[in-house]
Amino acid sequence: MRYSATLVDHFLNPRNAGMMRQPDAVGEGEYAGCGDLARVFLQVREGRVTEARFQAYGCGPTIAAASAVSELIARRPIDDLLHLKPEEVERALDGLPEDRKHAADVVAAAVRAAASDWLSRRI
């Protein structure tokens, strides 16, 4: 099988898709090779993510990765998100084919950018 059952489920039934009113932070990640884009919106209370939403444009694995990461980062300290690695996103999907690993890169970059955005607003 090319894609895991977890990836297919997140693609067919994306969680937390859509914009957020008055987010505390926003971040984007993009893969220039194919134009995939992920935008992550965060609500943060007491230094922890209380809600994460996303918009994703591109291949199915990128949409699935954004959905999976929206659940993965819930209730996590914002400082942890500054170091989110693509491998953690890939594990949340039970793997990605070699030619689709950019999906995890795009989404991890968006999360790190959102965490940086939140911290920059606190200075």
C-alpha positions as CSV (number, residue, x, y, z in Angstrom):
1,M,0.0,0.0,0.0
2,R,1.3,3.4,-0.9
3,Y,-0.4,5.3,1.9
4,S,-1.1,4.2,5.5
5,A,-4.6,3.9,6.7
6,T,-3.9,6.8,9.1
7,L,-2.9,9.1,6.3
8,V,-5.9,8.1,4.2
9,D,-8.3,8.7,7.1
10,H,-6.8,12.2,7.8
11,F,-7.1,13.1,4.1
12,L,-10.7,11.9,3.7
13,N,-11.8,13.2,7.1
14,P,-9.6,16.2,7.9
15,R,-9.7,17.4,11.5
16,N,-9.6,21.1,12.4
17,A,-9.6,22.3,8.8
18,G,-10.4,26.0,8.2
19,M,-9.6,29.4,9.3
20,M,-9.7,30.7,12.9
21,R,-11.1,34.0,14.1
22,Q,-8.6,36.1,15.9
23,P,-5.8,33.5,16.2
24,D,-3.0,34.2,18.6
25,A,-0.5,33.1,16.0
26,V,-0.3,32.1,12.3
27,G,2.5,30.4,10.4
28,E,3.0,29.1,6.9
29,G,5.2,26.5,5.2
30,E,5.6,26.0,1.5
31,Y,7.3,23.5,-0.8
32,A,8.4,25.3,-4.0
33,G,8.9,22.0,-5.8
34,C,5.1,21.6,-6.3
35,G,3.6,24.6,-4.7
36,D,2.2,22.8,-1.6
37,L,1.3,25.3,1.2
38,A,0.1,24.9,4.8
39,R,-1.1,27.6,7.1
40,V,-1.5,26.9,10.8
41,F,-3.6,29.0,13.2
42,L,-3.1,28.7,16.9
43,Q,-4.9,29.8,20.1
44,V,-2.6,29.8,23.0
45,R,-3.4,30.1,26.7
46,E,-0.8,30.0,29.5
47,G,1.9,29.0,27.0
48,R,0.0,26.0,25.6
49,V,-1.9,25.4,22.4
50,T,-5.6,25.3,23.2
51,E,-6.7,25.1,19.6
52,A,-5.0,24.5,16.2
53,R,-6.6,24.9,12.8
54,F,-5.2,24.7,9.3
55,Q,-5.5,25.5,5.7
56,A,-3.6,23.3,3.3
57,Y,-3.3,23.4,-0.5
58,G,-1.6,20.7,-2.4
59,C,-1.3,16.9,-2.5
60,G,-3.3,14.6,-0.3
61,P,-0.4,13.8,2.0
62,T,0.1,17.6,2.8
63,I,-3.6,17.9,3.7
64,A,-3.4,14.7,5.8
65,A,-0.2,16.0,7.5
66,A,-1.8,19.3,8.4
67,S,-4.8,17.4,9.8
68,A,-2.6,15.1,11.9
69,V,-0.5,17.9,13.2
70,S,-3.5,19.9,14.4
71,E,-4.2,17.0,16.7
72,L,-0.5,16.3,17.5
73,I,0.2,19.8,18.8
74,A,-3.0,20.2,21.0
75,R,-2.2,21.0,24.6
76,R,1.6,21.1,23.9
77,P,3.7,24.0,25.2
78,I,4.4,26.5,22.5
79,D,8.2,26.3,23.2
80,D,8.1,22.6,22.1
81,L,6.6,23.6,18.7
82,L,9.7,25.7,17.9
83,H,11.5,22.4,17.5
84,L,8.9,20.3,15.8
85,K,10.6,18.0,13.3
86,P,9.2,16.6,10.1
87,E,9.9,13.1,11.4
88,E,7.4,13.6,14.2
89,V,4.7,14.6,11.7
90,E,5.6,11.6,9.5
91,R,5.2,9.3,12.5
92,A,1.8,10.7,13.2
93,L,0.8,9.6,9.7
94,D,2.4,6.1,10.1
95,G,4.8,7.0,7.4
96,L,5.0,8.8,4.1
97,P,6.3,7.5,0.7
98,E,9.7,8.9,-0.2
99,D,8.3,11.1,-2.9
100,R,5.8,12.7,-0.5
101,K,8.0,13.4,2.5
102,H,7.9,17.1,1.6
103,A,4.4,17.1,3.2
104,A,5.9,16.6,6.7
105,D,8.4,19.4,5.9
106,V,5.8,21.9,4.8
107,V,3.6,21.3,7.9
108,A,6.4,21.2,10.4
109,A,7.7,24.5,9.0
110,A,4.2,26.0,9.3
111,V,4.0,25.0,13.0
112,R,7.4,26.3,13.8
113,A,6.5,29.6,12.1
114,A,3.3,29.9,14.1
115,A,5.2,29.2,17.3
116,S,7.7,31.9,16.4
117,D,4.9,34.3,15.5
118,W,3.3,33.8,18.9
119,L,6.6,34.4,20.7
120,S,7.3,37.5,18.6
121,R,4.0,39.0,19.7
122,R,4.9,38.5,23.4
123,I,8.1,40.7,23.2
